[in-house]
Amino acid sequence: MPIMEGGGRFLMSNIQSVQVEHPCGLDVVRGVLVSVDKQRYILSVHLDADAEFIRLGAPVYVSLLFMNDAHRLNASVKSKSDLLVQLQVEQKRAGQDRRRARRYPLKMVAHVQQNGTAPVEVHLQDISIYGAGFRSLHPWEVGQHGTLILTLMGQQLPIRAAFEVRHCISTDAGYWRIGVRFIQMSRVDLMWLKRLFPE
């Protein structure tokens, strides 16, 4: 199946597969995520099989697999053509009450950049719309600024967030735990993070 790439749509390379569920848990169907429209919050999924509950306008749960982690979202079926469906991501995370600055566990490789230098690999541990935590082989000073680069949605259009370091803690394992507060990002990236990781 061709991968759609223009107009803000691009591969979600860190997601291996998708699971679409009936809201009452009555049925589940797996599929592969082929593209995402970050500006309109639309996921395009190719299903492994058809399911009666996946019909136009129907509410569904979508579980995205980031490496070893699953992230569940509320969505509705926007369009359907055979096994290819478009899912509209809703504002509120499935089963999640709103509360300020909730941190979502998200273990994946990310990159950080400082003052125009080459990006350095780090291991993301958690994220919210306000900040993130990651492990680094190198210490950062409190108050230091940098840019976090996340390829949640593919290599073509990564999410970039300028940050300020709030804490840096050394560990016996030889790395540092860094906590950062986001201080600037594009409106499109911010709105997409709000859909994926609501407060």
C-alpha positions as semicolon CSV with decimal commas, in nm:
position;residue;x (nm);y (nm);z (nm)
1;M;0,000;0,000;0,000
2;P;0,145;0,343;-0,088
3;I;0,235;0,571;0,199
4;M;0,078;0,918;0,185
5;E;0,326;1,193;0,255
6;G;0,234;1,554;0,151
7;G;-0,002;1,805;0,297
8;G;0,109;1,746;0,654
9;R;0,068;1,368;0,636
10;F;0,365;1,144;0,709
11;L;0,476;0,809;0,842
12;M;0,456;0,732;1,214
13;S;0,778;0,532;1,220
14;N;0,784;0,456;1,593
15;I;0,440;0,296;1,587
16;Q;0,449;-0,070;1,489
17;S;0,077;-0,145;1,479
18;V;-0,266;-0,019;1,577
19;Q;-0,556;-0,180;1,757
20;V;-0,908;-0,046;1,703
21;E;-1,162;-0,140;1,972
22;H;-1,537;-0,120;2,016
23;P;-1,609;0,130;2,300
24;C;-1,772;-0,147;2,507
25;G;-1,492;-0,393;2,441
26;L;-1,717;-0,616;2,232
27;D;-1,481;-0,643;1,936
28;V;-1,121;-0,565;1,844
29;V;-0,943;-0,547;1,509
30;R;-0,575;-0,488;1,443
31;G;-0,423;-0,283;1,165
32;V;-0,126;-0,082;1,044
33;L;-0,099;0,296;1,065
34;V;-0,015;0,431;0,720
35;S;-0,026;0,807;0,775
36;V;-0,130;1,091;1,002
37;D;-0,260;1,439;0,929
38;K;-0,120;1,632;1,223
39;Q;-0,309;1,952;1,146
40;R;-0,651;1,785;1,127
41;Y;-0,580;1,510;1,388
42;I;-0,665;1,228;1,147
43;L;-0,508;0,881;1,151
44;S;-0,525;0,663;0,839
45;V;-0,526;0,292;0,925
46;H;-0,524;-0,018;0,706
47;L;-0,718;-0,287;0,893
48;D;-0,622;-0,653;0,893
49;A;-0,992;-0,743;0,864
50;D;-1,328;-0,571;0,841
51;A;-1,545;-0,520;1,150
52;E;-1,911;-0,424;1,170
53;F;-1,860;-0,173;1,451
54;I;-1,621;0,035;1,236
55;R;-1,875;0,244;1,047
56;L;-1,902;0,610;0,954
57;G;-1,931;0,833;1,263
58;A;-1,894;0,548;1,512
59;P;-1,687;0,610;1,828
60;V;-1,387;0,380;1,876
61;Y;-1,078;0,339;2,091
62;V;-0,742;0,337;1,914
63;S;-0,436;0,185;2,080
64;L;-0,104;0,298;1,930
65;L;0,206;0,090;2,000
66;F;0,522;0,292;2,061
67;M;0,788;0,018;2,077
68;N;0,690;-0,158;2,402
69;D;0,433;0,099;2,516
70;A;0,067;0,128;2,418
71;H;-0,115;0,460;2,412
72;R;-0,496;0,461;2,394
73;L;-0,699;0,740;2,234
74;N;-1,063;0,824;2,174
75;A;-1,153;0,859;1,807
76;S;-1,442;0,842;1,563
77;V;-1,461;0,693;1,215
78;K;-1,437;0,979;0,965
79;S;-1,431;0,773;0,645
80;K;-1,401;0,412;0,534
81;S;-1,307;0,251;0,203
82;D;-1,277;-0,127;0,219
83;L;-1,006;-0,188;0,483
84;L;-0,868;0,168;0,479
85;V;-1,024;0,391;0,744
86;Q;-0,966;0,747;0,859
87;L;-1,003;0,803;1,232
88;Q;-1,062;1,146;1,384
89;V;-0,870;1,175;1,712
90;E;-1,084;1,329;1,988
91;Q;-0,961;1,573;2,250
92;K;-0,982;1,349;2,554
93;R;-0,770;1,039;2,604
94;A;-0,968;0,717;2,641
95;G;-1,070;0,656;3,001
96;Q;-0,872;0,955;3,128
97;D;-1,007;1,225;3,355
98;R;-0,860;1,567;3,290
99;R;-0,598;1,676;3,538
100;R;-0,323;1,930;3,505
101;A;0,025;1,834;3,382
102;R;-0,029;1,459;3,378
103;R;0,292;1,283;3,275
104;Y;0,247;0,992;3,035
105;P;0,507;0,712;3,043
106;L;0,664;0,698;2,697
107;K;0,990;0,508;2,659
108;M;1,151;0,575;2,322
109;V;1,464;0,717;2,164
110;A;1,460;1,094;2,111
111;H;1,722;1,360;2,038
112;V;1,825;1,684;2,205
113;Q;2,009;1,975;2,050
114;Q;2,187;2,272;2,205
115;N;2,294;2,597;2,037
116;G;2,286;2,458;1,686
117;T;2,511;2,161;1,763
118;A;2,445;1,814;1,622
119;P;2,152;1,633;1,789
120;V;2,246;1,386;2,064
121;E;2,048;1,069;2,137
122;V;1,862;1,043;2,469
123;H;1,604;0,802;2,608
124;L;1,265;0,959;2,671
125;Q;1,091;0,839;2,988
126;D;0,772;1,046;3,010
127;I;0,601;1,342;2,852
128;S;0,320;1,594;2,896
129;I;0,222;1,905;2,705
130;Y;0,429;2,104;2,956
131;G;0,753;1,909;2,962
132;A;0,933;1,577;2,953
133;G;1,179;1,355;3,135
134;F;1,466;1,173;2,968
135;R;1,788;0,985;3,044
136;S;2,116;1,125;2,916
137;L;2,477;1,006;2,918
138;H;2,581;1,367;2,977
139;P;2,473;1,608;3,253
140;W;2,279;1,927;3,186
141;E;2,285;2,236;3,404
142;V;1,964;2,358;3,565
143;G;1,841;2,654;3,361
144;Q;2,019;2,538;3,047
145;H;1,819;2,561;2,723
146;G;1,793;2,310;2,441
147;T;1,556;2,156;2,189
148;L;1,387;1,817;2,220
149;I;1,326;1,642;1,887
150;L;1,060;1,369;1,885
151;T;0,995;1,143;1,588
152;L;0,661;1,011;1,713
153;M;0,506;1,076;1,375
154;G;0,792;0,989;1,142
155;Q;1,121;1,132;1,026
156;Q;0,979;1,387;0,779
157;L;0,813;1,620;1,030
158;P;0,940;1,563;1,385
159;I;0,796;1,749;1,679
160;R;1,044;2,008;1,806
161;A;1,011;2,168;2,149
162;A;1,247;2,424;2,301
163;F;1,301;2,351;2,670
164;E;1,459;2,468;2,994
165;V;1,622;2,215;3,228
166;R;1,449;2,203;3,568
167;H;1,650;1,924;3,731
168;C;1,944;1,694;3,660
169;I;1,999;1,391;3,885
170;S;2,291;1,148;3,858
171;T;2,225;0,775;3,895
172;D;2,433;0,475;3,998
173;A;2,382;0,335;3,648
174;G;2,606;0,605;3,502
175;Y;2,347;0,827;3,336
176;W;2,158;1,141;3,436
177;R;1,784;1,185;3,473
178;I;1,685;1,517;3,318
179;G;1,354;1,695;3,370
180;V;1,268;1,978;3,132
181;R;0,993;2,235;3,091
182;F;0,881;2,321;2,739
183;I;0,911;2,692;2,667
184;Q;0,835;2,712;2,295
185;M;0,699;2,500;2,010
186;S;0,489;2,553;1,701
187;R;0,113;2,582;1,743
188;V;0,060;2,274;1,523
189;D;0,296;2,064;1,737
190;L;0,137;2,191;2,060
191;M;-0,215;2,111;1,944
192;W;-0,109;1,763;1,832
193;L;0,058;1,694;2,168
194;K;-0,265;1,803;2,339
195;R;-0,455;1,541;2,138
196;L;-0,205;1,265;2,211
197;F;-0,131;1,356;2,573
198;P;-0,422;1,557;2,722
199;E;-0,389;1,738;3,055
